[in-house]
Amino acid sequence: MTAPTAAPAEAQDTHAHIDPAAQLVAAEKTVPVQTRSERPHSYDPADFGAPTGREVNWKHTPVAQLAGLLADEPGDDVALSIDLDDVEAFLVPDEADAYGEFFRPEDLPSALAWKHARRGLHLRIPQEDEIDAPIVLRIDGTDAGKRAFGQILIEAMPNSRATVVLDHHGSAQYAQNVEVIARDGSRLTVVSVQRWADDAIHASSHQARVDRDASLTHFVVSFGGGVVRVNPNVELAGAGSEARLYGLSYADAGQHLESQVYLHHKGPHTVGDVLYKGALQGEGAHSVWIGDVLIGPAATGTDSYEANRNLVLTEGARADSIPNLEIETGDILGAGHASATGRFDDEQLFYLQARGITEEEARRLVVLGFLSDIVQRLGVPSLEEELLAAIELELQAVNA
């Protein structure tokens, strides 16, 4: 594991001379890690230490509520029930060396999942295959008091096309690693849906590499759970690769829904689009979105944009939104970021009410229109219907 180290102590200067340049260099070497690209990585949990909540990647997270996923102890084999019926045709035998081609844990729960999770959930889309129906992996937690660790590898072979859905329900404390490899020319969509019970705790690290002329569309949809932290990390490694990262969250009272997104443009002529939207209602509802984009020195011809939009529906809710952009080459097509958090648009409400629509119905239409933008990008009609119905239920609760 590589981490910043303090400069070695120098011998005392008996003449009490102060060198400003030397002071500046020493200060730079002790500055805490700020950018996503500088964070340390390790497969050994001992290299991380327990987070205190002061670290840059933990300061918006209720660390105390994740205590069960921060202890170096094995998980419970019966904490999760996994339905393999829909994915059985795509499972490949456990290959110890298949995992970690790209994945490297960057925090303690991820390193613990790497250490304690059983291998075996390796989904491979065969070369040249085009799978029309979504491949759904349903994961059910059985007990909020039980801890589970999971490791999933999704591999799209060259020129294949498929959609994989990870659908989470029930109650558990679940630390999960999801490794995604989109090989040359493949078209892969990965959808992670969190519909946990209110007492569930979920910390998940998604890390993906997109190779030459391949594309990855990645969704994080979080509606349920006490604390849900899903952090996608996508590297556009091959020339002409593309990534579209979309997120949708709806936080209720007492819920914490978080995503720390990292998009690394590494190869030339890559395209990235990040859009996360969230709604919040109820006392203590909290959402966190941190979006980091790095355009590397070899990523010439890059076109990248990231945005986060939040709609606060009631008093007592809070949305933290932090976009970051690093550019290490001047030869790009474009790069930008945006963030906005606000309440209802009074002009929209007035427009609808002026046409005879009640205030309650007008609010419902505004929220539904705001969030359905992400839902309609899924391309899975059955899942789109389920999520739109879930949004309707949430809106009924806020209007009750």
Summary of the structure (lengths in Angstrom):
residues: 400
radius of gyration: 22.2
end to end distance: 51.5
largest distance: 83.6
contacts: 1391
relative contact order: 0.09
helix: 20%
strand: 41%
